């Protein structure tokens, strides 16, 4: 009888696996995970089930869970190459190239004649070699100089620039000469004319003008105007580029604004007024335009809070970040920007932003964006009621808003601690805390959310960081809302996008959902590292 039951379980497990495979093909990855789980519950000694569930976790960016499942597949069958393959892919997605290399070497040993395994091993070896090279030539943090301080956007253009005397230095020297001549009382008309010519020449020599043949958006003077931003967005919509001079100006001016902000921003919305909170937009520029079409452009009367992960994955990240930064320059109170886990070097190197910036702008911009991302605030509190953060809460109770304000955020995100958890953590349905399904941060339950809100006299936690089928999800007895604003994420998830409008004084969330809009035929991850594109 026992053997008969065992055979029945095996058959039923195969049925669940087949259903899971169909769900996976339909990009219903959460459903696939549930079905693979049912198969595992009936037959946990089948390595295929564990490896398949690992693959589904990878599709949902749950790399910690993928590594656990792949490791279990290897434990069940140490000669099952797909287990090492899935674990190696998850390690790659987390930027753990050395761990990935070990797994792909094992895949190659188990499948020596597999050309796909050979190709991926080779790419992984390249990534590890590049990493070692970058580590060898890297400058200690204490010795690094600000990229921003080495750039003067006024000098970017088609006219020559003095390589030995900056404009301000030349002007100061000429002014000093004028004073000397005046004091000594032998200034003649001729001498003054020469000096004026020198002043104008020095100014002309040190300040370049944009090429006359450039037909795109132009910033007149030092201030970013709404007309400029509108023209720039229209140019981006038509796949035109912005002159580097103006790109530098936008990024440098945004840097200066962000530099003066605290790590936790308090936002005050007057009675009768509103604010809109958006989640991840991930380089999906045309969907960002749709948000503005549905909800209006950012302004003092129509402010936005974008809650991190502006870049990566989608292949229009440069257009997104320049647009958001331009609005910040135009009117700082019209748009608030929070850091996400993808505003970091490690993520940008893997998921496309670094390659896109290098392609559309220049290598120097790669370093400049990395620097400015470190200045982004980590969290916001709206009207003392709504706490907004990209990821989630903490591994310990008792964290106060003052602790978040005190975080020294001017660095790359660490792998543990408050800053890491703000950017990476996720809610879970069960109470308490658990390991992160991503492999970074942690999972936290409704009781953790409730205590944090009570300890800080808050009413609601809004976070992003996770794709949701409807663009949002309400959890933890209504005390937590996830909002995700990148519909049909990566052109394959089929999800809706959402944003939340809060109106003072009651600050009740009004959630608006929307669908994806068409975009030019540039695939997501088009600028990502070659080895990662092989797994997507």
Residue pairs with C-beta under 8 A, 6 or more apart in sequence:
9 42
9 43
10 42
10 43
12 42
13 38
13 39
13 40
13 42
13 43
13 46
13 49
14 39
16 35
16 36
16 38
16 39
16 42
17 35
17 36
17 39
17 46
17 48
17 49
17 52
19 35
20 31
20 32
20 33
20 34
20 35
20 36
20 39
20 52
20 53
20 56
21 32
21 52
23 29
23 31
23 32
23 35
24 32
24 52
24 55
24 56
24 59
27 59
27 492
27 493
27 494
29 56
29 59
29 60
29 493
30 60
30 469
32 52
32 53
32 56
33 53
33 56
33 57
33 60
36 49
36 52
36 53
36 56
37 53
39 46
39 49
40 46
40 49
40 50
40 53
43 49
44 76
45 76
46 76
47 73
47 74
47 76
47 77
47 80
47 82
47 83
48 73
48 80
48 82
50 69
50 70
50 72
50 73
50 76
50 83
51 69
51 70
51 73
51 80
51 82
51 83
51 85
51 86
53 69
54 65
54 66
54 67
54 68
54 69
54 70
54 73
54 83
54 86
54 87
54 90
55 66
55 86
57 63
57 65
57 66
57 69
57 90
57 437
58 66
58 86
58 89
58 90
58 93
58 535
60 467
61 93
61 438
62 437
62 438
63 90
63 91
63 93
63 94
63 438
63 439
64 435
64 436
64 437
64 438
64 439
64 440
65 437
65 438
66 86
66 87
66 89
66 90
67 87
67 90
67 91
67 439
69 86
70 83
70 84
70 86
70 87
70 90
71 83
71 87
73 80
73 82
73 83
73 86
74 80
74 83
74 84
74 87
76 83
77 83
79 110
81 106
81 107
81 110
81 111
81 114
81 117
84 103
84 104
84 106
84 107
84 110
85 103
85 104
85 107
85 117
87 103
88 99
88 100
88 101
88 102
88 103
88 104
88 107
88 120
88 124
89 100
89 535
90 439
91 97
91 99
91 100
91 103
92 100
92 124
92 127
92 350
92 531
92 532
92 535
93 350
93 532
93 535
94 439
94 440
95 346
95 347
95 349
95 350
97 124
97 127
97 128
97 131
98 128
98 131
100 124
100 127
101 121
101 124
101 125
101 128
104 117
104 120
104 121
104 124
105 121
107 114
107 117
107 120
107 121
108 114
108 117
108 118
108 121
111 117
119 534
120 531
120 534
123 530
123 531
123 534
124 531
126 531
127 529
127 531
141 411
146 371
147 364
147 367
147 368
147 371
148 251
148 252
148 255
148 368
148 371
148 372
151 248
151 252
151 364
151 368
152 166
152 167
153 245
153 246
153 248
153 249
153 252
154 167
154 206
154 207
154 208
154 245
155 161
155 167
155 206
155 207
155 208
156 208
156 243
156 244
156 245
156 248
157 208
157 209
157 210
157 211
157 245
158 208
158 209
158 210
158 211
158 212
159 204
159 205
159 207
159 208
159 209
160 205
160 208
161 205
161 206
161 208
162 170
162 202
162 205
162 206
165 202
165 206
166 206
167 202
167 203
167 205
167 206
167 207
168 206
170 202
170 203
170 205
170 206
171 199
171 202
171 203
174 195
174 198
174 199
174 202
175 199
177 195
177 198
178 192
178 195
181 187
181 191
181 192
181 195
208 245
210 218
210 243
210 245
210 246
211 243
214 243
216 231
216 232
216 235
216 240
216 241
216 242
216 243
217 228
217 231
217 232
217 235
217 242
217 246
218 228
218 243
218 246
219 225
219 228
219 246
219 249
220 228
223 329
223 330
224 249
224 250
224 253
224 326
224 329
224 330
225 330
226 297
226 330
228 326
228 330
229 297
229 323
229 326
229 327
229 330
230 297
232 242
232 246
232 322
232 323
232 326
233 289
233 323
235 241
235 242
236 242
236 285
236 316
236 319
236 322
236 323
237 285
237 286
237 289
239 520
241 360
242 322
244 361
244 362
244 365
247 322
247 361
247 365
248 365
248 368
250 322
250 325
250 326
250 329
251 322
251 325
251 365
251 368
251 369
251 372
252 368
253 329
254 325
254 328
254 329
254 372
255 371
255 372
255 375
257 328
257 329
257 332
258 328
258 337
258 372
258 375
258 376
258 377
259 375
261 375
261 377
262 377
262 405
263 377
263 378
263 379
263 404
263 405
263 406
263 407
263 408
263 409
264 377
264 378
264 379
264 380
264 381
264 401
264 404
264 405
265 336
265 377
265 379
265 380
265 381
266 380
266 381
266 384
267 275
267 303
267 305
267 336
267 380
267 381
267 382
267 383
268 383
269 275
269 303
269 382
269 383
269 502
269 503
269 504
269 507
270 504
271 504
271 505
272 503
272 504
273 301
273 503
273 504
274 302
274 501
274 502
274 503
274 504
275 303
275 304
275 305
275 382
275 501
275 502
276 295
276 302
276 303
276 304
276 305
276 499
276 500
276 501
276 502
277 304
277 305
277 307
277 382
277 388
277 462
277 483
277 499
277 500
277 501
277 502
278 291
278 304
278 305
278 306
278 307
278 483
278 485
278 499
279 307
279 309
279 464
279 465
279 472
279 482
279 483
279 484
279 485
279 486
279 498
279 499
280 307
280 308
280 309
280 340
280 342
280 464
280 465
280 467
280 484
280 485
280 486
281 287
281 288
281 291
281 306
281 309
281 310
281 314
281 320
281 485
281 486
282 309
282 310
282 311
282 312
282 313
282 314
282 317
282 342
282 486
282 489
282 490
283 310
283 311
283 312
283 313
283 314
283 315
283 316
283 317
283 320
283 352
283 353
283 356
283 524
284 314
284 316
284 320
284 486
284 487
284 489
284 516
284 519
285 314
285 316
285 317
285 319
285 320
285 323
285 519
286 316
286 517
286 518
286 519
287 485
287 486
287 487
287 497
287 514
287 516
287 517
287 519
288 320
288 323
289 517
290 514
290 517
291 485
291 497
291 499
291 514
292 298
294 512
294 514
295 302
295 499
295 501
295 512
296 302
297 327
298 304
298 327
298 331
298 334
298 335
299 331
299 334
300 331
300 333
300 334
302 334
303 333
303 334
303 335
303 336
304 327
304 334
304 335
304 336
305 335
305 336
305 337
305 338
305 380
305 382
305 388
306 324
306 335
306 336
306 337
306 338
307 338
307 340
307 388
307 389
307 390
307 462
307 463
307 464
307 483
308 338
308 339
308 340
308 341
308 342
308 343
308 376
308 390
308 423
308 464
308 465
309 340
309 341
309 342
309 343
309 390
309 464
309 465
310 317
310 320
310 321
310 324
310 337
310 340
310 342
310 343
311 317
311 320
311 321
311 342
311 343
311 348
311 352
311 353
312 342
312 347
312 348
312 351
312 352
312 353
313 342
313 351
313 352
313 486
313 489
313 490
313 524
313 525
314 320
314 352
314 486
314 490
314 524
315 352
315 356
315 522
315 523
315 524
315 525
315 526
315 527
316 519
316 522
317 352
317 353
317 356
317 357
318 353
318 356
318 357
318 360
318 361
321 369
324 335
324 337
327 334
327 335
328 334
328 335
328 337
336 377
336 380
337 376
337 377
338 376
338 377
338 378
338 379
338 380
338 388
338 389
338 390
339 373
339 376
339 377
339 378
339 390
339 409
339 423
340 390
340 391
340 423
340 464
340 465
341 347
341 390
341 391
341 413
341 423
341 424
341 440
341 465
342 348
342 351
342 353
343 373
343 376
344 370
344 373
344 412
344 413
345 354
345 370
345 412
346 412
347 353
348 354
348 357
348 366
348 369
348 370
349 529
350 528
350 529
350 532
351 525
351 528
351 532
352 524
352 525
352 526
352 527
352 528
353 369
353 527
354 366
354 527
355 527
355 528
355 529
356 526
356 527
357 365
357 366
357 369
358 365
358 366
358 527
359 527
374 409
374 410
374 411
374 412
375 409
375 410
376 409
377 409
378 389
378 404
378 407
378 409
378 419
378 422
378 423
379 387
379 388
379 389
379 404
379 422
380 387
380 388
380 389
381 387
381 388
381 401
381 458
382 388
382 502
382 507
383 502
383 504
383 505
383 507
384 457
384 458
385 458
385 459
385 460
385 507
386 458
386 459
386 460
386 461
386 462
386 502
386 507
387 401
387 452
387 453
387 456
387 458
387 460
387 461
387 462
388 461
388 462
388 463
389 422
389 461
389 462
389 463
390 422
390 423
390 463
390 464
390 465
391 421
391 422
391 423
391 424
391 425
391 426
391 441
391 463
391 464
391 465
392 421
392 422
392 424
392 425
392 426
392 427
392 441
392 444
392 461
392 463
392 465
393 399
393 421
393 425
393 444
393 448
393 449
393 452
393 461
394 418
394 421
394 422
394 425
394 442
394 444
394 448
394 452
395 421
395 433
395 442
397 448
397 451
397 452
397 455
398 455
399 418
399 452
399 455
400 455
400 456
401 456
403 418
404 418
404 422
407 418
407 419
409 419
413 419
413 420
413 423
413 424
414 420
415 440
420 440
420 441
421 441
421 442
423 441
424 436
424 438
424 440
424 441
424 465
425 436
425 441
425 442
425 443
425 444
426 436
426 437
426 438
426 441
426 443
426 444
426 465
426 466
427 443
427 444
427 445
427 446
427 449
427 463
427 475
427 476
427 480
427 482
428 434
428 443
428 444
428 445
429 445
429 446
429 475
430 445
431 445
431 446
431 447
431 448
432 445
432 447
432 448
433 442
433 443
433 444
433 445
433 448
434 442
434 443
434 445
435 442
435 443
436 442
436 443
437 443
445 476
446 475
446 476
446 477
446 479
446 480
449 461
449 476
449 479
449 480
450 476
450 477
450 479
452 458
452 461
453 459
453 460
453 461
453 479
459 479
459 507
460 479
460 480
460 481
460 507
460 509
461 476
461 479
461 480
461 481
462 480
462 481
462 483
462 500
462 509
463 480
463 481
463 482
463 483
464 482
464 483
464 484
464 485
465 482
465 484
466 473
466 482
466 484
467 484
467 486
467 489
467 493
467 495
468 482
468 484
468 495
468 498
469 494
469 495
469 496
470 495
470 496
470 498
470 513
471 483
471 484
471 485
471 487
471 495
471 496
471 497
471 498
471 511
471 513
471 514
472 481
472 482
472 483
472 484
472 498
472 500
472 511
472 513
473 481
473 482
474 480
474 481
475 481
475 482
481 500
481 509
481 511
483 498
483 499
483 500
483 511
484 495
484 497
484 498
485 497
485 498
485 499
486 497
487 495
487 496
487 497
487 514
487 515
487 516
488 494
488 495
488 515
488 516
489 495
490 524
490 525
490 536
491 523
491 524
496 513
496 514
496 515
497 513
497 514
497 515
497 516
498 511
498 512
498 513
498 514
499 511
499 512
499 514
500 509
500 510
500 511
500 512
501 509
501 510
501 512
502 508
502 509
502 510
503 510
524 536
525 532
525 533
525 536
528 536
